[in-house]
Amino acid sequence: MPESSNNNLPVLLTVEETARCLRVHYKTVYNLIRSGELPSSYVGRQHRIRKEDIEEYLRRQETNKAGTTDEETPGEAGN
């Protein structure tokens, strides 16, 4: 989905809709859910992801990316 249409997203998205929104494979979304990085709820037997949780996940990714650019990589300290 284009970024400009994010305001038109439904409140709850399926795993497949979330994958299209994030432009990743649906299995990546399941991995994010399993790891706890992306909260979800069950509706029946299927996961549903809140639009707000997707937006928060993306904000955290931007923050993490910005915060790791100046840090040393593990193993470089003391060399």
DAGIUR-V478869 format. One record per residue. N is the residue number from 1. RES is the residue in three letters. PSI is psi in whole degrees, 0 to 359 (999 if undefined). Layout:
[[N | RES | PSI] [N | RES | PSI]]
//
This chain:
[[1 | MET | 139] [2 | PRO | 151] [3 | GLU | 328] [4 | SER | 343] [5 | SER | 3] [6 | ASN | 329] [7 | ASN | 343] [8 | ASN | 5] [9 | LEU | 145] [10 | PRO | 164] [11 | VAL | 319] [12 | LEU | 131] [13 | LEU | 151] [14 | THR | 170] [15 | VAL | 317] [16 | GLU | 318] [17 | GLU | 320] [18 | THR | 318] [19 | ALA | 317] [20 | ARG | 319] [21 | CYS | 317] [22 | LEU | 351] [23 | ARG | 48] [24 | VAL | 170] [25 | HIS | 149] [26 | TYR | 330] [27 | LYS | 330] [28 | THR | 320] [29 | VAL | 316] [30 | TYR | 320] [31 | ASN | 320] [32 | LEU | 321] [33 | ILE | 313] [34 | ARG | 322] [35 | SER | 349] [36 | GLY | 1] [37 | GLU | 334] [38 | LEU | 107] [39 | PRO | 150] [40 | SER | 165] [41 | SER | 158] [42 | TYR | 137] [43 | VAL | 109] [44 | GLY | 237] [45 | ARG | 13] [46 | GLN | 145] [47 | HIS | 146] [48 | ARG | 139] [49 | ILE | 130] [50 | ARG | 142] [51 | LYS | 319] [52 | GLU | 325] [53 | ASP | 325] [54 | ILE | 314] [55 | GLU | 320] [56 | GLU | 319] [57 | TYR | 315] [58 | LEU | 321] [59 | ARG | 317] [60 | ARG | 321] [61 | GLN | 319] [62 | GLU | 317] [63 | THR | 315] [64 | ASN | 318] [65 | LYS | 317] [66 | ALA | 326] [67 | GLY | 343] [68 | THR | 358] [69 | THR | 328] [70 | ASP | 359] [71 | GLU | 153] [72 | GLU | 146] [73 | THR | 150] [74 | PRO | 139] [75 | GLY | 348] [76 | GLU | 341] [77 | ALA | 132] [78 | GLY | 1] [79 | ASN | 999]]
//
